């Protein structure tokens, strides 16, 4: 048997584990793809028939929900989309709730797996919590009786493959431009995505898979799952008639989005329009799909190359078709490389990447005992009132208020608007603004944004 734990790799195509399952000489007798909702990052009490045994999934700073109503909807859509793809090839996606190591331990000790030969696989995510999660699962697997293989795969979700990098992640330059120049021209440094064989069929699910552990249940339909996950996050403001991010989560929808950007000419115009504020196509809106692994940077590049080379008939009438790389498609590759760079910074610096002093200050042992006056909203009434007005969009500054209200209502506000709001908040709150900007503000945006990843929320928004 094989248990494949999906996390931020919610796709069938260009997926190293599915590719290995379908192309390896010795096939597994049974394969169990599973997605586990972690209660430390996603509020799961809405799935419980009784009181949830887990504390609320809230941030340490600000006490905000770690995954808000907009992003949990996008995630649920992505889960059901890959489930639909798996069902089409004779498999399924099992959904469970709990700490990942606890769920895996429960599975391996069940009658379906206990004492049998098999494997537990997953792809690596370099974020701090996900790495700790991986270590706990490894310990569970190694503690089992029987012959159970443990393997962590490279997620293959970056634009530039690890083996093609000019330096090891530990030697990554601290300046992006230096890194960028070392891999240019980008178009020539990107590998092809992993292809699936034609007429693929996955091995069947194991017999007698244990159900969810009480008090949790898993709804059968997408609307029911969305409702259950959003329930504890209410009240949720109704989404207005128009949003700049009306997109549905999932692998199939991510691919459709890229094809639309190319065939409409929006990607060719991206360099000129990316700093816009309103509309669906001034920017790519691909970051959410990339963050959940619904689509990969190499898949995007492959489609862009087909457009540039004139081998995509559906986009033949678009501006720039068949004329090679243009400034818009080049800018998209540039943003994909920025995403690679921040992920490599995560691998190099780990948790210190998020230090309020910056990763160098953290490494040099700087502490809170400095000349800076650090104060939090909870300890200062004036700060608390200003910060509440900022979150509510009632500062009296039209551009800032519009952006913050858009964020709350739709789960989206543009790249440029986010930078404007961050600069405004730090300036408005004066010397104490740095702490708020680095901590509580980030927690709020992590809560409300529909599209965000651990290493950034600006690239290709």
GUDOPA-969599 format. One record per residue (C-alpha): residue number from 1; z, y, x. Coordinates in nm, 3 decimals, m for minus. Each point is the difference from the previous one (the first is absolute). Layout:
% GUDOPA-969599
(NUM, (Z, Y, X)),
...
***
This chain:
% GUDOPA-969599
(1, (0.000, 0.000, 0.000)),
(2, (m0.029, 0.367, 0.087)),
(3, (0.210, 0.284, m0.137)),
(4, (m0.178, 0.331, 0.059)),
(5, (0.225, 0.304, m0.053)),
(6, (m0.210, 0.303, m0.089)),
(7, (0.138, 0.348, 0.063)),
(8, (m0.230, 0.289, 0.089)),
(9, (m0.306, m0.226, 0.016)),
(10, (m0.094, m0.018, m0.367)),
(11, (m0.361, m0.110, 0.039)),
(12, (m0.211, m0.311, 0.027)),
(13, (m0.283, 0.134, 0.218)),
(14, (0.059, 0.088, 0.368)),
(15, (0.333, m0.177, m0.023)),
(16, (0.077, m0.205, 0.315)),
(17, (0.217, m0.254, m0.180)),
(18, (m0.237, m0.072, m0.288)),
(19, (m0.282, m0.010, 0.256)),
(20, (0.191, m0.259, 0.205)),
(21, (0.084, m0.211, m0.306)),
(22, (m0.362, m0.011, m0.110)),
(23, (m0.159, m0.060, 0.339)),
(24, (0.242, m0.225, 0.190)),
(25, (m0.104, m0.361, 0.054)),
(26, (0.325, m0.154, m0.122)),
(27, (0.073, 0.133, m0.347)),
(28, (0.342, 0.033, m0.160)),
(29, (0.055, m0.227, m0.298)),
(30, (0.163, 0.284, m0.197)),
(31, (0.018, 0.378, 0.047)),
(32, (0.253, 0.232, m0.163)),
(33, (m0.090, 0.371, 0.020)),
(34, (0.311, 0.194, m0.098)),
(35, (0.095, 0.365, m0.037)),
(36, (0.372, 0.075, 0.002)),
(37, (0.135, 0.326, m0.142)),
(38, (0.273, 0.109, 0.246)),
(39, (0.296, 0.156, m0.187)),
(40, (0.089, 0.222, 0.296)),
(41, (m0.330, 0.190, m0.032)),
(42, (m0.108, m0.054, m0.361)),
(43, (0.234, 0.040, m0.295)),
(44, (m0.007, m0.338, m0.178)),
(45, (0.272, 0.037, m0.263)),
(46, (m0.268, 0.040, m0.269)),
(47, (m0.101, m0.362, 0.065)),
(48, (0.354, m0.131, m0.056)),
(49, (0.122, m0.149, m0.329)),
(50, (0.355, 0.091, 0.104)),
(51, (0.153, 0.236, 0.255)),
(52, (m0.188, m0.010, 0.331)),
(53, (0.207, m0.136, 0.290)),
(54, (m0.160, 0.252, 0.236)),
(55, (0.095, 0.365, 0.058)),
(56, (m0.244, 0.268, m0.112)),
(57, (m0.301, 0.035, 0.231)),
(58, (0.079, 0.359, 0.095)),
(59, (m0.041, 0.198, 0.321)),
(60, (0.296, 0.074, 0.224)),
(61, (m0.098, 0.366, 0.014)),
(62, (m0.033, 0.164, m0.339)),
(63, (0.077, m0.316, m0.198)),
(64, (m0.357, m0.011, m0.133)),
(65, (m0.178, m0.314, m0.114)),
(66, (m0.174, m0.153, 0.299)),
(67, (m0.304, m0.090, m0.208)),
(68, (m0.064, 0.232, m0.292)),
(69, (m0.182, m0.052, m0.331)),
(70, (m0.348, 0.088, 0.122)),
(71, (m0.004, m0.218, 0.310)),
(72, (0.158, m0.298, m0.174)),
(73, (m0.284, 0.011, m0.253)),
(74, (m0.262, 0.010, 0.278)),
(75, (0.176, m0.293, 0.170)),
(76, (0.013, m0.207, m0.319)),
(77, (m0.374, 0.059, m0.052)),
(78, (m0.070, m0.112, 0.356)),
(79, (0.209, m0.315, m0.046)),
(80, (m0.182, m0.097, m0.318)),
(81, (m0.339, 0.081, 0.150)),
(82, (0.046, m0.242, 0.290)),
(83, (0.149, m0.253, m0.242)),
(84, (m0.321, 0.020, m0.203)),
(85, (m0.208, m0.055, 0.316)),
(86, (0.210, m0.302, 0.096)),
(87, (m0.026, m0.153, m0.346)),
(88, (m0.377, 0.028, 0.025)),
(89, (0.004, m0.234, 0.302)),
(90, (0.240, m0.260, m0.140)),
(91, (0.332, 0.146, 0.111)),
(92, (0.251, 0.258, m0.125)),
(93, (0.256, 0.254, 0.121)),
(94, (0.362, m0.087, m0.073)),
(95, (0.230, 0.301, m0.046)),
(96, (0.371, m0.017, 0.069)),
(97, (0.295, 0.239, 0.040)),
(98, (0.260, 0.015, 0.275)),
(99, (0.050, 0.046, 0.373)),
(100, (m0.296, m0.175, 0.158)),
(101, (0.207, m0.231, 0.218)),
(102, (0.214, m0.107, m0.297)),
(103, (m0.306, m0.081, m0.212)),
(104, (m0.165, m0.194, 0.284)),
(105, (0.321, m0.196, 0.061)),
(106, (0.018, m0.084, m0.373)),
(107, (m0.361, m0.123, 0.006)),
(108, (0.036, m0.214, 0.312)),
(109, (0.314, m0.169, m0.137)),
(110, (m0.168, m0.083, m0.331)),
(111, (m0.146, m0.342, m0.085)),
(112, (m0.353, 0.136, 0.043)),
(113, (0.048, 0.063, 0.375)),
(114, (0.323, m0.155, 0.130)),
(115, (m0.055, m0.247, 0.283)),
(116, (m0.378, 0.040, m0.001)),
(117, (m0.231, 0.113, 0.276)),
(118, (m0.143, 0.344, m0.048)),
(119, (m0.011, 0.359, 0.114)),
(120, (0.118, 0.348, m0.092)),
(121, (m0.239, 0.278, 0.098)),
(122, (m0.006, 0.376, m0.039)),
(123, (m0.167, 0.299, 0.166)),
(124, (0.193, 0.240, 0.220)),
(125, (0.104, 0.344, m0.114)),
(126, (0.140, 0.215, 0.281)),
(127, (0.226, 0.218, m0.218)),
(128, (0.372, m0.038, 0.082)),
(129, (0.118, m0.158, m0.325)),
(130, (m0.298, m0.232, m0.020)),
(131, (0.063, m0.121, 0.357)),
(132, (0.363, m0.074, m0.086)),
(133, (m0.121, m0.179, m0.312)),
(134, (m0.234, m0.211, 0.212)),
(135, (0.283, m0.103, 0.233)),
(136, (0.218, m0.111, m0.290)),
(137, (m0.281, m0.212, m0.145)),
(138, (m0.063, m0.155, 0.342)),
(139, (0.367, m0.100, 0.023)),
(140, (m0.016, m0.160, m0.343)),
(141, (m0.311, m0.201, 0.089)),
(142, (0.142, m0.117, 0.331)),
(143, (0.320, m0.113, m0.172)),
(144, (m0.182, m0.240, m0.235)),
(145, (m0.008, m0.376, 0.036)),
(146, (m0.345, m0.141, 0.046)),
(147, (m0.315, 0.115, 0.174)),
(148, (m0.061, 0.357, m0.123)),
(149, (m0.217, 0.225, 0.215)),
(150, (0.076, 0.372, 0.018)),
(151, (m0.284, 0.236, 0.087)),
(152, (m0.047, 0.376, m0.018)),
(153, (m0.360, 0.120, 0.007)),
(154, (m0.151, 0.329, 0.110)),
(155, (m0.081, 0.174, m0.327)),
(156, (m0.344, 0.108, 0.128)),
(157, (0.036, 0.320, m0.200)),
(158, (m0.066, 0.259, 0.272)),
(159, (m0.333, 0.155, 0.086)),
(160, (0.018, m0.098, 0.368)),
(161, (0.102, m0.358, 0.077)),
(162, (0.299, m0.043, 0.231)),
(163, (m0.213, m0.179, 0.258)),
(164, (m0.238, 0.296, 0.013)),
(165, (0.265, 0.265, 0.070)),
(166, (m0.023, 0.162, 0.344)),
(167, (0.379, m0.022, 0.046)),
(168, (0.291, m0.204, m0.131)),
(169, (0.193, 0.161, m0.288)),
(170, (0.293, 0.057, 0.237)),
(171, (m0.230, 0.218, 0.214)),
(172, (m0.146, 0.199, m0.289)),
(173, (m0.052, 0.369, 0.084)),
(174, (0.234, 0.235, m0.184)),
(175, (m0.296, 0.228, m0.076)),
(176, (m0.252, m0.122, m0.257)),
(177, (m0.298, 0.168, 0.168)),
(178, (0.052, m0.204, 0.316)),
(179, (0.003, m0.318, m0.205)),
(180, (m0.306, 0.105, m0.203)),
(181, (m0.210, 0.072, 0.307)),
(182, (0.081, m0.342, 0.141)),
(183, (m0.163, m0.181, m0.294)),
(184, (m0.296, 0.226, m0.072)),
(185, (m0.269, m0.035, m0.120)),
(186, (0.191, m0.156, m0.289)),
(187, (m0.302, m0.145, m0.174)),
(188, (m0.057, m0.232, 0.298)),
(189, (0.358, m0.123, 0.031)),
(190, (0.063, m0.150, m0.343)),
(191, (m0.021, m0.374, m0.062)),
(192, (m0.152, m0.155, m0.309)),
(193, (0.239, m0.100, m0.280)),
(194, (0.085, m0.367, m0.040)),
(195, (m0.242, m0.165, m0.241)),
(196, (0.079, m0.268, m0.256)),
(197, (m0.220, m0.309, m0.027)),
(198, (m0.218, m0.021, m0.314)),
(199, (0.128, m0.184, m0.308)),
(200, (0.357, 0.003, 0.125)),
(201, (0.278, m0.199, m0.167)),
(202, (0.361, 0.007, 0.113)),
(203, (0.214, m0.314, m0.003)),
(204, (0.208, m0.033, m0.318)),
(205, (0.350, 0.132, m0.050)),
(206, (0.285, m0.244, 0.074)),
(207, (0.143, m0.196, m0.289)),
(208, (0.332, 0.102, m0.154)),
(209, (0.034, 0.349, 0.150)),
(210, (0.356, 0.124, m0.074)),
(211, (0.010, 0.290, m0.243)),
(212, (0.160, 0.342, 0.049)),
(213, (0.372, m0.001, 0.076)),
(214, (0.213, 0.129, m0.288)),
(215, (0.039, 0.260, m0.133)),
(216, (m0.360, 0.092, 0.084)),
(217, (m0.317, m0.075, m0.193)),
(218, (m0.361, 0.079, 0.087)),
(219, (m0.219, 0.140, m0.281)),
(220, (m0.332, m0.173, m0.064)),
(221, (m0.209, 0.315, m0.042)),
(222, (m0.062, 0.310, 0.210)),
(223, (0.112, 0.248, m0.271)),
(224, (0.326, m0.192, m0.042)),
(225, (0.063, m0.001, 0.375)),
(226, (m0.068, 0.373, 0.029)),
(227, (0.231, 0.072, m0.294)),
(228, (0.280, m0.213, 0.147)),
(229, (m0.026, 0.154, 0.346)),
(230, (m0.015, 0.356, m0.134)),
(231, (0.281, m0.049, m0.252)),
(232, (0.296, 0.081, 0.231)),
(233, (m0.195, 0.290, 0.152)),
(234, (m0.026, 0.184, m0.330)),
(235, (m0.024, 0.265, m0.119)),
(236, (m0.357, 0.007, 0.122)),
(237, (m0.190, 0.314, m0.085)),
(238, (m0.322, m0.077, m0.190)),
(239, (m0.311, 0.018, 0.215)),
(240, (m0.215, 0.294, m0.111)),
(241, (m0.355, m0.035, m0.124)),
(242, (m0.141, 0.062, 0.348)),
(243, (0.124, m0.108, 0.340)),
(244, (m0.159, 0.019, 0.342)),
(245, (0.103, m0.361, 0.053)),
(246, (m0.099, m0.203, m0.308)),
(247, (m0.063, m0.314, 0.203)),
(248, (0.114, m0.356, m0.060)),
(249, (0.163, m0.205, 0.274)),
(250, (m0.159, m0.316, 0.137)),
(251, (m0.261, m0.145, 0.234)),
(252, (m0.292, 0.021, m0.243)),
(253, (0.080, 0.361, m0.089)),
(254, (0.036, 0.100, 0.366)),
(255, (m0.347, m0.132, 0.078)),
(256, (m0.145, 0.177, m0.304)),
(257, (0.156, 0.323, 0.119)),
(258, (m0.167, m0.022, 0.342)),
(259, (m0.337, m0.079, m0.159)),
(260, (0.037, 0.298, m0.233)),
(261, (0.081, 0.235, 0.288)),
(262, (m0.314, m0.112, 0.180)),
(263, (m0.242, m0.010, m0.294)),
(264, (0.116, 0.336, m0.138)),
(265, (m0.033, 0.174, 0.336)),
(266, (0.371, 0.088, m0.003)),
(267, (0.061, m0.172, 0.331)),
(268, (m0.284, 0.188, 0.169)),
(269, (0.163, 0.323, m0.123)),
(270, (0.352, m0.108, 0.096)),
(271, (0.025, 0.212, 0.316)),
(272, (m0.067, 0.316, m0.202)),
(273, (0.210, m0.082, m0.308)),
(274, (0.303, m0.193, 0.131)),
(275, (0.236, 0.298, m0.013)),
(276, (m0.058, 0.056, m0.370)),
(277, (0.274, 0.001, m0.261)),
(278, (m0.158, m0.107, m0.328)),
(279, (m0.233, m0.279, m0.108)),
(280, (m0.061, m0.368, 0.064)),
(281, (m0.265, 0.005, 0.271)),
(282, (0.090, 0.283, 0.240)),
(283, (0.192, m0.265, 0.196)),
(284, (m0.035, m0.378, 0.020)),
(285, (0.326, m0.103, m0.180)),
(286, (m0.011, m0.325, 0.201)),
(287, (0.348, 0.014, 0.154)),
(288, (0.169, m0.195, m0.279)),
(289, (m0.246, m0.286, 0.029)),
(290, (0.046, m0.004, 0.378)),
(291, (0.380, 0.013, m0.025)),
(292, (0.016, m0.311, m0.219)),
(293, (m0.274, m0.179, 0.191)),
(294, (m0.234, m0.006, m0.300)),
(295, (m0.277, 0.098, 0.240)),
(296, (m0.012, 0.026, 0.378)),
(297, (m0.126, 0.266, 0.236)),
(298, (m0.264, m0.243, 0.129)),
(299, (m0.126, m0.069, m0.351)),
(300, (m0.037, 0.373, m0.057)),
(301, (m0.183, 0.038, 0.330)),
(302, (m0.235, m0.288, m0.085)),
(303, (m0.102, 0.169, m0.325)),
(304, (m0.038, 0.336, 0.176)),
(305, (m0.224, m0.159, 0.265)),
(306, (m0.218, m0.154, m0.274)),
(307, (m0.034, 0.348, m0.153)),
(308, (m0.083, 0.162, 0.334)),
(309, (m0.252, m0.273, 0.087)),
(310, (m0.170, 0.015, m0.340)),
(311, (0.087, m0.356, m0.104)),
(312, (0.192, 0.090, m0.317)),
(313, (m0.262, 0.038, m0.279)),
(314, (0.261, 0.111, m0.255)),
(315, (0.053, 0.320, 0.203)),
(316, (m0.363, 0.068, 0.088)),
(317, (m0.014, 0.330, m0.188)),
(318, (0.319, 0.141, 0.160)),
(319, (0.001, 0.283, 0.251)),
(320, (m0.011, m0.137, 0.355)),
(321, (m0.109, m0.351, m0.093)),
(322, (m0.170, m0.186, 0.285)),
(323, (0.034, 0.293, 0.241)),
(324, (0.270, m0.138, 0.225)),
(325, (0.352, 0.132, 0.044)),
(326, (0.052, 0.345, m0.151)),
(327, (0.294, 0.237, 0.025)),
(328, (0.152, m0.138, m0.321)),
(329, (m0.013, m0.367, 0.096)),
(330, (0.115, 0.091, 0.351)),
(331, (0.300, 0.183, m0.147)),
(332, (0.095, m0.306, m0.203)),
(333, (m0.002, m0.214, 0.315)),
(334, (0.209, 0.269, 0.168)),
(335, (0.264, m0.026, m0.276)),
(336, (m0.002, m0.379, 0.021)),
(337, (0.068, 0.031, 0.372)),
(338, (0.290, 0.238, m0.072)),
(339, (0.143, m0.274, m0.218)),
(340, (m0.038, m0.249, 0.287)),
(341, (0.171, 0.242, 0.235)),
(342, (0.306, 0.046, m0.221)),
(343, (0.033, m0.375, m0.043)),
(344, (m0.014, m0.040, 0.377)),
(345, (0.267, 0.271, 0.032)),
(346, (0.216, m0.211, m0.230)),
(347, (m0.046, m0.298, 0.229)),
(348, (0.085, 0.211, 0.305)),
(349, (0.300, 0.193, m0.130)),
(350, (0.133, m0.202, m0.293)),
(351, (0.267, 0.169, m0.212)),
(352, (0.026, 0.296, 0.238)),
(353, (m0.337, 0.115, m0.138)),
(354, (0.201, 0.125, m0.300)),
(355, (0.278, 0.169, 0.196)),
(356, (0.070, 0.356, m0.107)),
(357, (m0.021, 0.094, 0.369)),
(358, (m0.336, m0.170, 0.049)),
(359, (m0.049, m0.323, 0.189)),
(360, (0.053, 0.157, 0.344)),
(361, (0.319, 0.175, m0.104)),
(362, (0.132, m0.322, m0.146)),
(363, (m0.083, m0.195, 0.314)),
(364, (0.168, 0.257, 0.224)),
(365, (0.324, m0.043, m0.188)),
(366, (0.011, 0.333, m0.182)),
(367, (0.255, m0.008, m0.277)),
(368, (0.104, 0.221, m0.285)),
(369, (0.231, 0.184, 0.238)),
(370, (m0.250, 0.279, 0.066)),
(371, (m0.018, 0.370, m0.068)),
(372, (m0.202, m0.061, m0.316)),
(373, (0.181, 0.054, m0.326)),
(374, (m0.068, m0.316, m0.200)),
(375, (0.100, 0.023, m0.363)),
(376, (m0.102, m0.211, m0.298)),
(377, (m0.053, 0.105, m0.363)),
(378, (0.303, m0.205, m0.102)),
(379, (0.224, 0.209, 0.227)),
(380, (m0.137, 0.345, m0.076)),
(381, (m0.033, 0.136, m0.354)),
(382, (m0.262, 0.263, 0.084)),
(383, (m0.213, m0.257, 0.177)),
(384, (0.042, m0.244, m0.288)),
(385, (m0.121, 0.257, m0.254)),
(386, (m0.303, 0.096, 0.208)),
(387, (m0.087, m0.361, 0.067)),
(388, (0.025, m0.086, m0.370)),
(389, (m0.236, 0.285, m0.083)),
(390, (m0.241, m0.126, 0.266)),
(391, (m0.001, m0.351, m0.145)),
(392, (m0.037, 0.128, m0.357)),
(393, (m0.281, 0.239, 0.091)),
(394, (0.192, 0.312, m0.106)),
(395, (0.009, 0.200, 0.325)),
(396, (m0.212, 0.277, m0.150)),
(397, (m0.276, m0.054, 0.257)),
(398, (m0.301, m0.113, m0.200)),
(399, (m0.175, m0.219, 0.258)),
(400, (0.321, m0.181, 0.095)),
(401, (0.115, m0.050, m0.357)),
(402, (m0.341, m0.127, m0.108)),
(403, (m0.004, m0.256, 0.281)),
(404, (0.353, m0.127, m0.068)),
(405, (m0.067, m0.031, m0.372)),
(406, (m0.326, m0.180, 0.066)),
(407, (0.190, m0.242, 0.224)),
(408, (0.260, m0.075, m0.266)),
(409, (m0.250, m0.037, m0.283)),
(410, (m0.273, m0.200, 0.173)),
(411, (0.137, m0.148, 0.322)),
(412, (m0.250, 0.200, 0.203)),
(413, (m0.046, 0.335, 0.166)),
(414, (m0.253, 0.076, 0.269)),
(415, (0.042, m0.023, 0.375)),
(416, (m0.023, 0.376, 0.041)),
(417, (0.242, 0.064, m0.285)),
(418, (0.258, m0.232, 0.158)),
(419, (m0.020, 0.191, 0.326)),
(420, (0.034, 0.330, m0.185)),
(421, (0.308, m0.125, m0.186)),
(422, (0.164, m0.132, 0.316)),
(423, (m0.058, 0.328, 0.185)),
(424, (0.125, 0.200, m0.296)),
(425, (0.320, m0.203, m0.034)),
(426, (0.090, 0.027, 0.369)),
(427, (m0.062, 0.375, m0.006)),
(428, (0.173, 0.060, m0.336)),
(429, (0.316, m0.178, 0.107)),
(430, (0.001, 0.157, 0.346)),
(431, (0.188, m0.173, 0.281)),
(432, (0.122, m0.282, m0.222)),
(433, (m0.347, m0.081, m0.119)),
(434, (m0.078, m0.238, 0.284)),
(435, (0.260, m0.252, m0.115)),
(436, (m0.114, 0.016, m0.358)),
(437, (m0.366, m0.028, 0.091)),
(438, (0.058, m0.298, 0.230)),
(439, (0.223, m0.191, m0.236)),
(440, (0.044, 0.078, m0.365)),
(441, (m0.345, 0.149, m0.058)),
(442, (m0.166, m0.306, 0.151)),
(443, (0.212, m0.229, m0.219)),
(444, (m0.111, 0.190, m0.310)),
(445, (m0.367, m0.026, 0.090)),
(446, (0.040, m0.369, 0.080)),
(447, (0.142, m0.039, m0.349)),
(448, (m0.266, 0.192, m0.186)),
(449, (m0.323, m0.061, 0.192)),
(450, (m0.224, m0.270, m0.137)),
(451, (m0.147, m0.060, 0.344)),
(452, (0.213, m0.019, 0.312)),
(453, (0.051, m0.218, 0.306)),
(454, (0.284, m0.025, 0.249)),
(455, (m0.193, 0.176, 0.277)),
(456, (m0.159, 0.282, m0.195)),
(457, (m0.113, 0.140, m0.333)),
(458, (m0.263, 0.253, 0.102)),
(459, (m0.295, m0.199, 0.137)),
(460, (m0.283, m0.046, m0.252)),
(461, (0.203, 0.136, m0.291)),
***
